[in-house]
Amino acid sequence: MSYRAHCDKIGLAAEHEIAAEEWLIGAAQNGLEPPPLPTGQEDATRAHEIRDLMRTDPDSYWRDKSLQRELHQIIQRQADIDDEASPVKPAATA
């Protein structure tokens, strides 16, 4: 999935998309690389841990916005992988 397609998919505002792209370009020019994404297995393990917490201590999960965001990001990465792996692409609408 392209950067622009990803930004569109997550609903990133144009000014934030541009700012993020400029930051990434600047970081790359200075020899910085973004940290690697977790593997599918790491994501699956972490998602299981978070969902287990949701079952055993839902109040703790709902109080922790960073934990909620982490699970959302895991789900989004899995959806991106599923979209890329799908042999059937959605038909273009006119």
Residue, then its C-alpha position, 0 to 999 in steps of 0.5 A: m500500500s502506498y503512503r498516500a493510500h494509507c493516509d487516505k485509508i486512515g483519514l489523515a488530514a492533508e496538512h498532517e500527511i504533508a507534515a509527516e512526509e516532510w519529517l520522514i524525508g528529513a529523517a532519512q536525509n539525516g540517516l535516521e530510519p523508522p523502527p521496524l514494524p513488529t512481525g505478524q507473530e509479534d502482533a498476534t501475541r500482543a493483540h492476544e495479551i491486550r484482548d485477554l486484559m479486556r476480558t479479565d480487567p476491562d476497566s484497566y483497558w478502557r482507562d489506558k488510551s495508549l493500549q487502545r491505540e496499540l490494539h487499533q494499530i495492530i488491527q490496522r496493520q493486519a487489515d493492510i496485510d490482508d488487503e495486499a494479500s487478497p487476490v480480489k481487488p475491489a472494483a472501481t466505482a464511477 
